[in-house]
Amino acid sequence: MLGESQLKERIKHALELSKADQTEVVIVGEDEQLTRFATSYIHQNVARQEVDVRVRVVLGKKIGLGSTNDLSDEALARAVDSAMTAASYQRDNPDFLSLPEPQPIRQVNGFVQATKSCTPRSRAEAARSICLPARDQGLDASGAFATRTYEYAVGNSLGIFSYYPTTLADLRTVIMGDEGSGYAAACSLDVEEIDAESVGREAIDKALRSRNPAEVVPGEYTVILEEYAVGGLLAYLAYMGFGAQAFQEGQSFMSGSVAQKVTGDNITIYDDGLDPTNLPMPFDFEGVPKQRVELIKGGVVQGPVYDSYTAGKEKGKNSTGHALPAPNSMGPFAWNLAMAGGQATKEEMLASTEKGLWVTRVHYVRPVHPLRTIVTGMTRDGTFLIEDGEIVGPVKNLRFTQNLLEALGEAEQIARETRLTREAFMESFIGGIRVPALKIGRFEFTSATEF
């Protein structure tokens, strides 16, 4: 880790080099240690250190960007010059008002020394506790165990300076058999909270129970979605509709729907970067403090998340602390999502289901009609038939094509307990999705797969 004082000095130096009207410097440092395993053997152990510097300058209403992965004086000067040159060739952006000014930032502690100090031996022992039991069952274990340390520093010429160090431990595994597979994962700020044996048992159990899957006819089913599946679908709902840019362009389901009911009363979805049970981060990539934002409350649309640019396009709006690193084409993004839990257990959901499907995980999800929140994807790594309140056997995976808001409107039961998950699009910055399992009354499966 470079530390707050060194990053502050580097940001100050870059700001002093700039002759622009306004300047912003963002530095992200990452130290990753990664152990990968496949066919029940460790095959790779790697370590990498990276630093990413982004310089954004404002000349009147022209905006330019420069970047480097070098913190030397010469590299910072080149990044500033690149940003100035880029700005000089831009057209005026009439919607741009200003970079943000300093605001009080609530401190959160997301740094765990045990995660930073985790050794290759510790990760290897975790992988061993998954691989050997899988091998004993005639199964192949694959996966990865990463421990990461992040540093975020943001400064601008209007007086902002924010620094935040944090850690992440992330374990994922897929257990493969001849005719079935199982998945499990765990993530936390604290590596000591990762129970690798439990993760392995969960995935192995799914793989064993997935042997000899039967075919089922595609159609409309009641489904019980495990937390992995709910997290995956909620991530795409966020991607399609929770940001102010899509909202302002009329491309979000929220466009024209604020204060309208879009799901059942039992659905509440929010974003909270200060939640210690998620993967907190107290400010965004403009140095603006994060806050809890209600997105859907009691089934009613509340509104999207904002960065300073999109907030400036609507009268009376302020940034909610959701800016991504510039440049980006998405606008602000909700990356500390949560869905409120309910009152049920997964056992109660199962017992109350006369006929349906149990879905562990979704795979290869893609938007079909973002405005209508329609996505398509496949089940994966543990799909089972439910009859008379019991799981009676595995089934071959199915493709679904589903309106997500309609699915949430059919949520008959919501689990009391929630689980922290992560999706692939979050790899470039820390962020999690905390969700419960759901029982959905109607879910549309459009075709079958071969396995």
GIJOZI-V325122 format. One record per residue. RES is the residue in one small letter. SS is DSSP state (~ for helix, > for strand, _ for the rest). PSI is psi in whole degrees, 0 to 359 (* if undefined). D_FIRST is the distance of its C-alpha to the first C-alpha in whole Angstrom. Layout:
<<RES;SS;PSI;D_FIRST> <RES;SS;PSI;D_FIRST>>
This chain:
<<m;_;141;0> <l;_;327;4> <g;_;158;6> <e;~;316;9> <s;~;319;11> <q;~;317;10> <l;~;324;10> <k;~;319;13> <e;~;320;15> <r;~;320;14> <i;~;316;16> <k;~;318;18> <h;~;315;19> <a;~;320;20> <l;~;322;22> <e;~;332;24> <l;~;334;25> <s;_;137;26> <k;_;13;30> <a;_;167;30> <d;_;320;32> <q;>;147;28> <t;>;143;25> <e;>;139;22> <v;>;127;18> <v;>;130;16> <i;>;127;12> <v;>;121;11> <g;>;139;8> <e;>;133;8> <d;>;109;8> <e;>;135;11> <q;>;126;13> <l;>;131;17> <t;>;122;20> <r;>;148;23> <f;>;150;27> <a;>;152;30> <t;_;37;34> <s;_;26;33> <y;>;144;31> <i;>;128;27> <h;>;354;27> <q;>;136;24> <n;>;115;20> <v;>;159;17> <a;>;140;14> <r;>;150;12> <q;>;131;9> <e;>;152;10> <v;>;138;10> <d;>;122;13> <v;>;128;15> <r;>;128;18> <v;>;126;21> <r;>;127;24> <v;>;153;27> <v;>;123;30> <l;>;100;33> <g;_;250;36> <k;_;20;36> <k;>;137;34> <i;>;133;31> <g;>;155;29> <l;>;143;25> <g;>;157;23> <s;>;161;20> <t;>;162;18> <n;_;26;15> <d;_;129;15> <l;_;9;13> <s;_;162;16> <d;~;317;19> <e;~;318;21> <a;~;320;20> <l;~;321;19> <a;~;320;23> <r;~;321;24> <a;~;319;22> <v;~;316;24> <d;~;320;27> <s;~;318;27> <a;~;319;27> <m;~;318;29> <t;~;316;32> <a;~;318;31> <a;~;322;32> <s;~;337;35> <y;_;357;37> <q;_;157;36> <r;_;158;39> <d;_;139;39> <n;_;102;37> <p;_;340;40> <d;_;347;38> <f;_;129;35> <l;_;304;35> <s;_;157;32> <l;_;156;28> <p;_;157;27> <e;_;164;27> <p;_;143;25> <q;_;155;26> <p;_;137;25> <i;_;126;22> <r;_;132;22> <q;_;137;19> <v;_;151;18> <n;_;105;16> <g;>;11;15> <f;_;125;12> <v;_;118;13> <q;~;325;12> <a;~;325;14> <t;~;315;13> <k;~;325;10> <s;_;2;12> <c;_;133;15> <t;_;161;16> <p;~;325;18> <r;~;318;21> <s;~;317;21> <r;~;324;20> <a;~;321;23> <e;~;323;25> <a;~;316;25> <a;~;321;26> <r;~;321;29> <s;~;347;30> <i;~;315;31> <c;~;315;32> <l;~;313;35> <p;~;325;36> <a;~;316;37> <r;~;322;38> <d;~;334;41> <q;_;8;42> <g;_;27;42> <l;_;161;39> <d;>;129;36> <a;>;131;33> <s;>;156;30> <g;>;193;27> <a;>;146;23> <f;>;114;20> <a;>;140;17> <t;>;129;14> <r;>;147;11> <t;>;130;8> <y;>;148;8> <e;>;129;7> <y;>;130;11> <a;>;132;12> <v;>;132;16> <g;>;150;18> <n;>;172;22> <s;_;356;25> <l;_;3;26> <g;_;359;24> <i;_;134;21> <f;>;122;18> <s;>;139;16> <y;>;139;12> <y;>;120;12> <p;>;145;9> <t;>;170;11> <t;>;165;11> <l;>;132;14> <a;>;130;17> <d;>;114;19> <l;>;131;22> <r;>;143;25> <t;>;146;29> <v;>;126;32> <i;>;124;35> <m;>;137;38> <g;_;186;41> <d;_;325;44> <e;_;21;45> <g;_;168;42> <s;>;162;39> <g;>;152;36> <y;>;146;33> <a;>;156;31> <a;>;160;27> <a;>;144;25> <c;>;152;21> <s;>;159;19> <l;_;330;16> <d;_;116;17> <v;~;332;18> <e;~;349;21> <e;~;355;23> <i;_;115;23> <d;_;92;26> <a;~;323;27> <e;~;318;30> <s;~;318;31> <v;~;316;30> <g;~;316;32> <r;~;319;35> <e;~;313;35> <a;~;320;34> <i;~;317;37> <d;~;317;39> <k;~;317;39> <a;~;317;40> <l;~;319;43> <r;~;350;44> <s;_;3;44> <r;_;144;46> <n;_;58;49> <p;_;144;49> <a;>;159;52> <e;_;142;52> <v;_;154;53> <v;_;129;54> <p;_;152;52> <g;_;201;53> <e;>;126;52> <y;>;152;50> <t;>;137;49> <v;>;148;45> <i;>;114;43> <l;>;119;40> <e;_;169;37> <e;~;324;34> <y;~;316;32> <a;~;317;35> <v;~;317;35> <g;~;319;31> <g;~;319;32> <l;~;322;35> <l;~;326;33> <a;~;320;30> <y;~;331;33> <l;~;320;35> <a;~;316;32> <y;~;322;31> <m;~;335;35> <g;~;357;36> <f;_;355;33> <g;>;149;32> <a;~;332;34> <q;~;310;34> <a;~;323;36> <f;~;314;38> <q;~;332;39> <e;_;0;40> <g;_;20;42> <q;_;2;40> <s;_;148;39> <f;_;340;41> <m;_;339;41> <s;_;117;42> <g;_;7;46> <s;_;6;45> <v;_;135;43> <a;_;7;45> <q;_;152;47> <k;>;127;47> <v;_;347;45> <t;_;186;45> <g;_;167;46> <d;_;338;46> <n;_;3;44> <i;_;118;41> <t;_;124;38> <i;>;134;35> <y;>;169;32> <d;>;131;28> <d;_;100;26> <g;_;354;23> <l;_;0;23> <d;_;115;24> <p;_;344;22> <t;_;356;24> <n;_;212;23> <l;_;85;19> <p;_;154;19> <m;_;122;17> <p;_;349;19> <f;>;166;19> <d;_;193;20> <f;_;12;19> <e;_;2;21> <g;_;17;20> <v;_;134;23> <p;>;142;23> <k;_;157;24> <q;_;160;27> <r;_;132;29> <v;>;119;31> <e;>;124;34> <l;>;308;35> <i;>;124;38> <k;>;118;40> <g;_;32;43> <g;_;356;43> <v;>;132;43> <v;>;129;41> <q;_;322;39> <g;_;170;37> <p;_;180;34> <v;>;153;31> <y;_;152;30> <d;_;184;28> <s;~;326;29> <y;~;310;31> <t;~;327;33> <a;~;325;34> <g;~;345;35> <k;_;352;38> <e;_;129;39> <k;_;131;41> <g;_;3;40> <k;_;148;36> <n;_;157;33> <s;_;137;30> <t;_;5;29> <g;_;45;25> <h;_;27;25> <a;_;137;24> <l;_;166;22> <p;_;136;20> <a;_;144;23> <p;_;151;25> <n;_;152;26> <s;_;358;30> <m;_;338;30> <g;_;200;29> <p;_;154;28> <f;_;140;27> <a;_;109;27> <w;_;12;24> <n;>;62;24> <l;>;154;28> <a;>;148;30> <m;>;132;34> <a;_;141;35> <g;_;169;37> <g;_;224;41> <q;_;352;43> <a;>;166;44> <t;_;163;42> <k;~;329;42> <e;~;320;45> <e;~;321;47> <m;~;314;46> <l;~;312;47> <a;~;332;50> <s;_;1;51> <t;_;115;51> <e;_;313;55> <k;>;135;53> <g;>;193;50> <l;>;141;47> <w;>;122;44> <v;>;119;41> <t;>;314;37> <r;>;152;35> <v;>;154;36> <h;>;143;35> <y;>;47;35> <v;>;137;36> <r;>;142;37> <p;>;139;38> <v;>;314;42> <h;>;89;43> <p;~;319;40> <l;~;327;42> <r;~;7;44> <t;_;38;41> <i;>;128;43> <v;>;161;40> <t;>;152;41> <g;>;188;39> <m;>;153;40> <t;>;162;40> <r;>;148;38> <d;>;41;37> <g;>;81;40> <t;>;127;43> <f;>;150;46> <l;>;136;49> <i;>;131;50> <e;>;131;54> <d;_;44;55> <g;_;13;52> <e;>;150;51> <i;>;120;49> <v;>;350;52> <g;>;167;50> <p;>;154;47> <v;>;157;48> <k;_;151;47> <n;_;157;44> <l;>;150;45> <r;>;137;44> <f;>;151;44> <t;>;111;45> <q;>;138;44> <n;>;117;44> <l;~;322;41> <l;~;321;43> <e;~;321;46> <a;~;314;44> <l;~;329;43> <g;~;342;46> <e;_;15;47> <a;>;106;45> <e;>;327;47> <q;>;146;45> <i;>;132;41> <a;>;147;40> <r;>;317;39> <e;>;148;35> <t;>;161;32> <r;>;142;30> <l;>;126;26> <t;>;167;26> <r;_;150;24> <e;_;161;25> <a;~;326;24> <f;~;350;24> <m;~;2;21> <e;_;332;19> <s;_;350;17> <f;_;157;16> <i;_;142;16> <g;_;147;20> <g;>;172;23> <i;>;114;26> <r;>;119;28> <v;>;157;32> <p;>;168;35> <a;>;154;37> <l;>;145;40> <k;>;117;44> <i;>;127;45> <g;>;325;49> <r;>;127;49> <f;>;130;47> <e;>;118;48> <f;>;127;48> <t;>;340;49> <s;>;169;49> <a;>;160;49> <t;_;180;46> <e;_;356;48> <f;_;*;45>>
